[in-house]
């Protein structure tokens, strides 16, 4: 959060002058220099200072405009090359090195924006967008579907359920454990939300991502829309093997799941439409299913399995490494597949900027530092190696 120093500077000056003075002197100074007068004195700027500021501002604006022109051309070319690669894939044509931008993005190196010596109009505080948290998802589930997710009795119970379902679905232990290690740092629980940590009092959620594979609200809505029939089939089979109170509870969960699936199918099967649903109270309620001991492991599994199936559908039958799967998990299947299918020699030369929009790239220090596909995959593997030795990752590995 940026501090608005201009608005506060005059107050700081007065306080600094009076802080070391005896009380009587401080009172006398306050009488001689009323607060409004002190503010005016503190904020006064000489004509020379104003002229220098305007000169520096002109230099900055010219340098920035030149940079924006260069950067705009670069990112337009990134977009054009991406469209070209997509067109070639549709025509089943081979992708070559010249189908990518091979230079790194331009970096601004001109003068910094100067500080205005004159008082500036106060800007209203930037409103922070509230991000719903687990308590909000649970409340929405209770209000919208009269449902409370069945939480595991222990974290290892959830991990065992996840391991069983993931193996049966075709994922490998290596894929599951290493992606978990990367996404959660090797210690995350099934209800871990991005940005929140019990070890950091006052921490804030930075997204709605929850769980071992950090599903967003939109992920949960999309997975129920596309894979909900499989989840319903699985729970129906489980219910038939139960009796008494357990069967009644499973049938109740199954009825809620059917309603949620029907809700997710009320819009076209696109990310943008699912994102709209995910922002509603019903969408929050759907996301609460990530916490359920029966449905949660299915959602976690299919978050990764959809990427595996996407690659297979494109004719890529070699098993994905955990790092390759993570690229598809992080950047989306289409973009990740672009990296996964790239030969190693090309990975060494192609900048990571080819797989980002400008805003996303400039907010991603990892992609900037590790600025080729090979380097990005390598650092992903390194983090997976390191985090796989942490307690949560070892517990998940043992669940297999």
Secondary structure as a PSIPRED ss2 file (coil, helix, strand):
# PSIPRED VFORMAT (PSIPRED V4.0)

   1 X C   1.000  0.000  0.000
   2 X C   1.000  0.000  0.000
   3 X C   1.000  0.000  0.000
   4 X C   1.000  0.000  0.000
   5 X H   0.000  1.000  0.000
   6 X H   0.000  1.000  0.000
   7 X H   0.000  1.000  0.000
   8 X H   0.000  1.000  0.000
   9 X H   0.000  1.000  0.000
  10 X H   0.000  1.000  0.000
  11 X H   0.000  1.000  0.000
  12 X H   0.000  1.000  0.000
  13 X H   0.000  1.000  0.000
  14 X H   0.000  1.000  0.000
  15 X H   0.000  1.000  0.000
  16 X H   0.000  1.000  0.000
  17 X H   0.000  1.000  0.000
  18 X H   0.000  1.000  0.000
  19 X H   0.000  1.000  0.000
  20 X C   1.000  0.000  0.000
  21 X C   1.000  0.000  0.000
  22 X C   1.000  0.000  0.000
  23 X H   0.000  1.000  0.000
  24 X H   0.000  1.000  0.000
  25 X H   0.000  1.000  0.000
  26 X H   0.000  1.000  0.000
  27 X H   0.000  1.000  0.000
  28 X H   0.000  1.000  0.000
  29 X H   0.000  1.000  0.000
  30 X H   0.000  1.000  0.000
  31 X H   0.000  1.000  0.000
  32 X H   0.000  1.000  0.000
  33 X C   1.000  0.000  0.000
  34 X C   1.000  0.000  0.000
  35 X H   0.000  1.000  0.000
  36 X H   0.000  1.000  0.000
  37 X H   0.000  1.000  0.000
  38 X H   0.000  1.000  0.000
  39 X H   0.000  1.000  0.000
  40 X H   0.000  1.000  0.000
  41 X H   0.000  1.000  0.000
  42 X H   0.000  1.000  0.000
  43 X H   0.000  1.000  0.000
  44 X C   1.000  0.000  0.000
  45 X C   1.000  0.000  0.000
  46 X C   1.000  0.000  0.000
  47 X H   0.000  1.000  0.000
  48 X H   0.000  1.000  0.000
  49 X H   0.000  1.000  0.000
  50 X H   0.000  1.000  0.000
  51 X H   0.000  1.000  0.000
  52 X H   0.000  1.000  0.000
  53 X H   0.000  1.000  0.000
  54 X H   0.000  1.000  0.000
  55 X H   0.000  1.000  0.000
  56 X H   0.000  1.000  0.000
  57 X H   0.000  1.000  0.000
  58 X H   0.000  1.000  0.000
  59 X H   0.000  1.000  0.000
  60 X H   0.000  1.000  0.000
  61 X H   0.000  1.000  0.000
  62 X H   0.000  1.000  0.000
  63 X H   0.000  1.000  0.000
  64 X H   0.000  1.000  0.000
  65 X H   0.000  1.000  0.000
  66 X H   0.000  1.000  0.000
  67 X H   0.000  1.000  0.000
  68 X H   0.000  1.000  0.000
  69 X H   0.000  1.000  0.000
  70 X H   0.000  1.000  0.000
  71 X H   0.000  1.000  0.000
  72 X H   0.000  1.000  0.000
  73 X H   0.000  1.000  0.000
  74 X H   0.000  1.000  0.000
  75 X H   0.000  1.000  0.000
  76 X H   0.000  1.000  0.000
  77 X H   0.000  1.000  0.000
  78 X H   0.000  1.000  0.000
  79 X H   0.000  1.000  0.000
  80 X H   0.000  1.000  0.000
  81 X H   0.000  1.000  0.000
  82 X H   0.000  1.000  0.000
  83 X H   0.000  1.000  0.000
  84 X H   0.000  1.000  0.000
  85 X H   0.000  1.000  0.000
  86 X H   0.000  1.000  0.000
  87 X H   0.000  1.000  0.000
  88 X H   0.000  1.000  0.000
  89 X H   0.000  1.000  0.000
  90 X H   0.000  1.000  0.000
  91 X C   1.000  0.000  0.000
  92 X C   1.000  0.000  0.000
  93 X C   1.000  0.000  0.000
  94 X C   1.000  0.000  0.000
  95 X C   1.000  0.000  0.000
  96 X C   1.000  0.000  0.000
  97 X H   0.000  1.000  0.000
  98 X H   0.000  1.000  0.000
  99 X H   0.000  1.000  0.000
 100 X C   1.000  0.000  0.000
 101 X C   1.000  0.000  0.000
 102 X C   1.000  0.000  0.000
 103 X C   1.000  0.000  0.000
 104 X C   1.000  0.000  0.000
 105 X C   1.000  0.000  0.000
 106 X C   1.000  0.000  0.000
 107 X C   1.000  0.000  0.000
 108 X C   1.000  0.000  0.000
 109 X C   1.000  0.000  0.000
 110 X C   1.000  0.000  0.000
 111 X C   1.000  0.000  0.000
 112 X C   1.000  0.000  0.000
 113 X C   1.000  0.000  0.000
 114 X C   1.000  0.000  0.000
 115 X C   1.000  0.000  0.000
 116 X C   1.000  0.000  0.000
 117 X C   1.000  0.000  0.000
 118 X C   1.000  0.000  0.000
 119 X C   1.000  0.000  0.000
 120 X C   1.000  0.000  0.000
 121 X C   1.000  0.000  0.000
 122 X C   1.000  0.000  0.000
 123 X C   1.000  0.000  0.000
 124 X C   1.000  0.000  0.000
 125 X C   1.000  0.000  0.000
 126 X C   1.000  0.000  0.000
 127 X C   1.000  0.000  0.000
 128 X C   1.000  0.000  0.000
 129 X C   1.000  0.000  0.000
 130 X C   1.000  0.000  0.000
 131 X C   1.000  0.000  0.000
 132 X C   1.000  0.000  0.000
 133 X C   1.000  0.000  0.000
 134 X H   0.000  1.000  0.000
 135 X H   0.000  1.000  0.000
 136 X H   0.000  1.000  0.000
 137 X H   0.000  1.000  0.000
 138 X H   0.000  1.000  0.000
 139 X H   0.000  1.000  0.000
 140 X H   0.000  1.000  0.000
 141 X H   0.000  1.000  0.000
 142 X H   0.000  1.000  0.000
 143 X H   0.000  1.000  0.000
 144 X H   0.000  1.000  0.000
 145 X H   0.000  1.000  0.000
 146 X C   1.000  0.000  0.000
 147 X C   1.000  0.000  0.000
 148 X C   1.000  0.000  0.000
 149 X C   1.000  0.000  0.000
 150 X C   1.000  0.000  0.000
 151 X C   1.000  0.000  0.000
 152 X C   1.000  0.000  0.000
 153 X C   1.000  0.000  0.000
 154 X C   1.000  0.000  0.000
 155 X H   0.000  1.000  0.000
 156 X H   0.000  1.000  0.000
 157 X H   0.000  1.000  0.000
 158 X H   0.000  1.000  0.000
 159 X H   0.000  1.000  0.000
 160 X H   0.000  1.000  0.000
 161 X H   0.000  1.000  0.000
 162 X H   0.000  1.000  0.000
 163 X H   0.000  1.000  0.000
 164 X H   0.000  1.000  0.000
 165 X H   0.000  1.000  0.000
 166 X H   0.000  1.000  0.000
 167 X H   0.000  1.000  0.000
 168 X H   0.000  1.000  0.000
 169 X H   0.000  1.000  0.000
 170 X C   1.000  0.000  0.000
 171 X C   1.000  0.000  0.000
 172 X C   1.000  0.000  0.000
 173 X H   0.000  1.000  0.000
 174 X H   0.000  1.000  0.000
 175 X H   0.000  1.000  0.000
 176 X H   0.000  1.000  0.000
 177 X H   0.000  1.000  0.000
 178 X H   0.000  1.000  0.000
 179 X H   0.000  1.000  0.000
 180 X H   0.000  1.000  0.000
 181 X H   0.000  1.000  0.000
 182 X H   0.000  1.000  0.000
 183 X H   0.000  1.000  0.000
 184 X H   0.000  1.000  0.000
 185 X C   1.000  0.000  0.000
 186 X C   1.000  0.000  0.000
 187 X C   1.000  0.000  0.000
 188 X C   1.000  0.000  0.000
 189 X C   1.000  0.000  0.000
 190 X C   1.000  0.000  0.000
 191 X C   1.000  0.000  0.000
 192 X C   1.000  0.000  0.000
 193 X E   0.000  0.000  1.000
 194 X C   1.000  0.000  0.000
 195 X C   1.000  0.000  0.000
 196 X C   1.000  0.000  0.000
 197 X C   1.000  0.000  0.000
 198 X C   1.000  0.000  0.000
 199 X C   1.000  0.000  0.000
 200 X C   1.000  0.000  0.000
 201 X C   1.000  0.000  0.000
 202 X C   1.000  0.000  0.000
 203 X C   1.000  0.000  0.000
 204 X C   1.000  0.000  0.000
 205 X C   1.000  0.000  0.000
 206 X C   1.000  0.000  0.000
 207 X C   1.000  0.000  0.000
 208 X C   1.000  0.000  0.000
 209 X C   1.000  0.000  0.000
 210 X E   0.000  0.000  1.000
 211 X C   1.000  0.000  0.000
 212 X C   1.000  0.000  0.000
 213 X C   1.000  0.000  0.000
 214 X C   1.000  0.000  0.000
 215 X E   0.000  0.000  1.000
 216 X C   1.000  0.000  0.000
 217 X H   0.000  1.000  0.000
 218 X H   0.000  1.000  0.000
 219 X H   0.000  1.000  0.000
 220 X H   0.000  1.000  0.000
 221 X H   0.000  1.000  0.000
 222 X H   0.000  1.000  0.000
 223 X H   0.000  1.000  0.000
 224 X H   0.000  1.000  0.000
 225 X H   0.000  1.000  0.000
 226 X H   0.000  1.000  0.000
 227 X H   0.000  1.000  0.000
 228 X H   0.000  1.000  0.000
 229 X H   0.000  1.000  0.000
 230 X H   0.000  1.000  0.000
 231 X H   0.000  1.000  0.000
 232 X H   0.000  1.000  0.000
 233 X H   0.000  1.000  0.000
 234 X H   0.000  1.000  0.000
 235 X H   0.000  1.000  0.000
 236 X H   0.000  1.000  0.000
 237 X H   0.000  1.000  0.000
 238 X H   0.000  1.000  0.000
 239 X H   0.000  1.000  0.000
 240 X H   0.000  1.000  0.000
 241 X C   1.000  0.000  0.000
 242 X C   1.000  0.000  0.000
 243 X C   1.000  0.000  0.000
 244 X H   0.000  1.000  0.000
 245 X H   0.000  1.000  0.000
 246 X H   0.000  1.000  0.000
 247 X H   0.000  1.000  0.000
 248 X H   0.000  1.000  0.000
 249 X H   0.000  1.000  0.000
 250 X H   0.000  1.000  0.000
 251 X H   0.000  1.000  0.000
 252 X H   0.000  1.000  0.000
 253 X H   0.000  1.000  0.000
 254 X H   0.000  1.000  0.000
 255 X H   0.000  1.000  0.000
 256 X H   0.000  1.000  0.000
 257 X H   0.000  1.000  0.000
 258 X H   0.000  1.000  0.000
 259 X H   0.000  1.000  0.000
 260 X H   0.000  1.000  0.000
 261 X H   0.000  1.000  0.000
 262 X H   0.000  1.000  0.000
 263 X H   0.000  1.000  0.000
 264 X H   0.000  1.000  0.000
 265 X C   1.000  0.000  0.000
 266 X C   1.000  0.000  0.000
 267 X C   1.000  0.000  0.000
 268 X C   1.000  0.000  0.000
 269 X C   1.000  0.000  0.000
 270 X C   1.000  0.000  0.000
 271 X H   0.000  1.000  0.000
 272 X H   0.000  1.000  0.000
 273 X H   0.000  1.000  0.000
 274 X H   0.000  1.000  0.000
 275 X H   0.000  1.000  0.000
 276 X H   0.000  1.000  0.000
 277 X H   0.000  1.000  0.000
 278 X H   0.000  1.000  0.000
 279 X C   1.000  0.000  0.000
 280 X C   1.000  0.000  0.000
 281 X H   0.000  1.000  0.000
 282 X H   0.000  1.000  0.000
 283 X H   0.000  1.000  0.000
 284 X H   0.000  1.000  0.000
 285 X H   0.000  1.000  0.000
 286 X H   0.000  1.000  0.000
 287 X H   0.000  1.000  0.000
 288 X H   0.000  1.000  0.000
 289 X H   0.000  1.000  0.000
 290 X H   0.000  1.000  0.000
 291 X H   0.000  1.000  0.000
 292 X C   1.000  0.000  0.000
 293 X C   1.000  0.000  0.000
 294 X C   1.000  0.000  0.000
 295 X H   0.000  1.000  0.000
 296 X H   0.000  1.000  0.000
 297 X H   0.000  1.000  0.000
 298 X H   0.000  1.000  0.000
 299 X H   0.000  1.000  0.000
 300 X H   0.000  1.000  0.000
 301 X H   0.000  1.000  0.000
 302 X H   0.000  1.000  0.000
 303 X H   0.000  1.000  0.000
 304 X H   0.000  1.000  0.000
 305 X H   0.000  1.000  0.000
 306 X H   0.000  1.000  0.000
 307 X H   0.000  1.000  0.000
 308 X H   0.000  1.000  0.000
 309 X H   0.000  1.000  0.000
 310 X H   0.000  1.000  0.000
 311 X H   0.000  1.000  0.000
 312 X H   0.000  1.000  0.000
 313 X H   0.000  1.000  0.000
 314 X C   1.000  0.000  0.000
 315 X C   1.000  0.000  0.000
 316 X C   1.000  0.000  0.000
 317 X C   1.000  0.000  0.000
 318 X C   1.000  0.000  0.000
 319 X C   1.000  0.000  0.000
 320 X C   1.000  0.000  0.000
 321 X C   1.000  0.000  0.000
 322 X H   0.000  1.000  0.000
 323 X H   0.000  1.000  0.000
 324 X H   0.000  1.000  0.000
 325 X H   0.000  1.000  0.000
 326 X H   0.000  1.000  0.000
 327 X H   0.000  1.000  0.000
 328 X H   0.000  1.000  0.000
 329 X H   0.000  1.000  0.000
 330 X H   0.000  1.000  0.000
 331 X H   0.000  1.000  0.000
 332 X C   1.000  0.000  0.000
 333 X H   0.000  1.000  0.000
 334 X H   0.000  1.000  0.000
 335 X H   0.000  1.000  0.000
 336 X H   0.000  1.000  0.000
 337 X H   0.000  1.000  0.000
 338 X H   0.000  1.000  0.000
 339 X H   0.000  1.000  0.000
 340 X H   0.000  1.000  0.000
 341 X C   1.000  0.000  0.000
 342 X C   1.000  0.000  0.000
 343 X C   1.000  0.000  0.000
 344 X H   0.000  1.000  0.000
 345 X H   0.000  1.000  0.000
 346 X H   0.000  1.000  0.000
 347 X H   0.000  1.000  0.000
 348 X C   1.000  0.000  0.000
 349 X C   1.000  0.000  0.000
 350 X C   1.000  0.000  0.000
 351 X E   0.000  0.000  1.000
 352 X H   0.000  1.000  0.000
 353 X H   0.000  1.000  0.000
 354 X H   0.000  1.000  0.000
 355 X H   0.000  1.000  0.000
 356 X C   1.000  0.000  0.000
 357 X C   1.000  0.000  0.000
 358 X H   0.000  1.000  0.000
 359 X H   0.000  1.000  0.000
 360 X H   0.000  1.000  0.000
 361 X H   0.000  1.000  0.000
 362 X H   0.000  1.000  0.000
 363 X C   1.000  0.000  0.000
 364 X C   1.000  0.000  0.000
 365 X H   0.000  1.000  0.000
 366 X H   0.000  1.000  0.000
 367 X H   0.000  1.000  0.000
 368 X H   0.000  1.000  0.000
 369 X H   0.000  1.000  0.000
 370 X C   1.000  0.000  0.000
 371 X C   1.000  0.000  0.000
 372 X E   0.000  0.000  1.000
 373 X H   0.000  1.000  0.000
 374 X H   0.000  1.000  0.000
 375 X H   0.000  1.000  0.000
 376 X H   0.000  1.000  0.000
 377 X H   0.000  1.000  0.000
 378 X H   0.000  1.000  0.000
 379 X H   0.000  1.000  0.000
 380 X H   0.000  1.000  0.000
 381 X H   0.000  1.000  0.000
 382 X H   0.000  1.000  0.000
 383 X H   0.000  1.000  0.000
 384 X H   0.000  1.000  0.000
 385 X H   0.000  1.000  0.000
 386 X H   0.000  1.000  0.000
 387 X H   0.000  1.000  0.000
 388 X C   1.000  0.000  0.000
 389 X C   1.000  0.000  0.000
 390 X C   1.000  0.000  0.000
 391 X H   0.000  1.000  0.000
 392 X H   0.000  1.000  0.000
 393 X H   0.000  1.000  0.000
 394 X H   0.000  1.000  0.000
 395 X H   0.000  1.000  0.000
 396 X H   0.000  1.000  0.000
 397 X H   0.000  1.000  0.000
 398 X H   0.000  1.000  0.000
 399 X C   1.000  0.000  0.000
 400 X C   1.000  0.000  0.000
